[in-house]
Amino acid sequence: MRWIAPAEKDAATATLEKQLWAAADELRANSGLTSAQYGQPVLGLIFLRFADAKFAARRSELEKTASGRRGSRVDVPGSYHASGVIFLPPEARFGELLEYPEGGRGGKTLGQAIDDAMRAIERENPQLAGVLPKTYQAFNARLLKELLKTFSSIPVDLEGDSFGKIYEYFLAEFAMNEGQGGGEFYTPTSIVRLIVEILEPFKGRVLDPACGSGGMFVQSARFVAEHKKSGAGNGLAIHGVEKVDDTGRLCRLNLAVHGLEGDIRHGGEINSYYDDPHQALGKFDFVLANPPFNVNNVDKDRIRDAVGPGRRYPFGVPKPDNANYLWIQIFYSALNASGRAGFVMANSASDARGSELELRRQLIEAHAVDVMCAVGSNMFYTVTLPCTLWFLNCGKPKDRRDEVLFLDARNVYRQIDRAHREWTAGQIGFLANVVRLYRGEGVDLTFGGHEANEKLREVFGRKPKYADVPGLCKVATVKEIEAQGWSLNPGRYVGVTPGEEISDEDFKRQFEALNEEFETLTAEARALEKTIVNSAARILEGEA
């Protein structure tokens, strides 16, 4: 199915986030700093503006309720922590730094003052220990002053998650500017949002073993907040692992900006292949992740004790030097009896042969695979290649236990610019509701609204009910999957919309699979030919 949404109009570029980014990026361009040098300190200032707004609002509440008998508690950190607000000592408040002289004061430069402010915040708020950037002395004082002025334009009375969305926008822009390196800490919001909409993490324990800057957690919490009006719970216990220390700090800062807390283990020697700091085996309700693809040089000797039934790698270790099926097993083994997982994976994992096929067969026969969604090219900032979203469900009901939904979203997108695509809210809502229809759930238009509803009615009827749609979705049984060589490639099942031609990408994938099968059969034929020749020779020798 092809659904290409109209591009955003130029008038839409006048959003607060884009205005702030344009101003901050112009300052960076004139500074000579790289995006990597600039990113975390700028995000730290956005965080400070957010923290100051929340602090000021809480302080005002405390001043109004102060009584002579109890005394004022406006300067007691616990009075803020109890309300989930970060306490700011006087020297760390945004207004104080905004008024700090560009030329310094008492021998202390503006950069030193901001560094000291970040240390003071960490001292008064232990959950932020080691998180905030402290490299402002490397910045020109004039640049820092202009940045403070730029972010002072953010209204302190923004409602809802507006500060968080500004922070996320800057994260996305820094990721795009950093190229390949940006993909190590940021997954595009529309990809994350579809994963969350399909998983529906209303409450429970959530794990991301490759958490980057924490986008999976933020979108999960946003999903819960948006569904409060529907009576959903709001208890998410966040757990993450991040190999890169700087990225782990970005994650914790991201959580703080969104008013969230979590147990994020990062830096040092920690590595999810070898380490399990959350003792995750069978304990999590939800696992969400975008792990690095096709990683090689994993030390398989170090994971030997974690291989086998009831362990982190229950199905075994792949023979190729490729960690994709290690990640898949890490996600699967962390789920409890009703747990769900949603993660991004390289397309090659869906059709991989040899030992990886055997691992995939075991996963399918465990009835854990629930939904497979093909994603088109250019959806990520750092790579142009398409990918696949995998969804596991350890608690599939009996009527769906033997089935897998294949969903093809490669031709559903909105073009952002020449090299990048995304999904609109309506497109995400539509795709997520295809899955809900398959599960027998009611349509949920909290995200996607009218646009999603109109498309559902167009494709599935006025009273939408699931049906296989060529080019979009197909439910296949385990027997049908076995007949396809245990492939989990949606293109093999969904087919194409009547009247549409097969894409070059599909043709290439099908041709590669057929060629691989041909080579295998040819090798088997040669082996049989040799056996026959040898047998015939022995018979003839015996007769002689």
SULGI-V332423 format. One record per helix or strand of 2 or more residues. SS is the DSSP state (helix for helix, strand for strand). FROM is the first residue (numbers start at 1). TO is the last residue. If there is no record, write none. Layout:
# SULGI-V332423
((SS & FROM & TO) (SS & FROM & TO))
This chain:
# SULGI-V332423
((strand & 3 & 5) (helix & 10 & 13) (helix & 16 & 29) (helix & 35 & 65) (helix & 77 & 81) (helix & 90 & 92) (helix & 94 & 98) (helix & 110 & 124) (helix & 126 & 128) (helix & 136 & 138) (helix & 141 & 152) (helix & 162 & 184) (helix & 189 & 199) (strand & 204 & 208) (helix & 215 & 226) (helix & 228 & 230) (strand & 236 & 242) (helix & 245 & 257) (strand & 262 & 266) (strand & 284 & 290) (helix & 300 & 306) (helix & 324 & 333) (strand & 335 & 346) (helix & 348 & 351) (helix & 355 & 365) (strand & 369 & 375) (strand & 387 & 393) (helix & 398 & 400) (strand & 403 & 409) (strand & 412 & 417) (strand & 420 & 422) (helix & 425 & 439) (helix & 449 & 460) (strand & 473 & 477) (helix & 478 & 483) (helix & 491 & 494) (helix & 504 & 543))
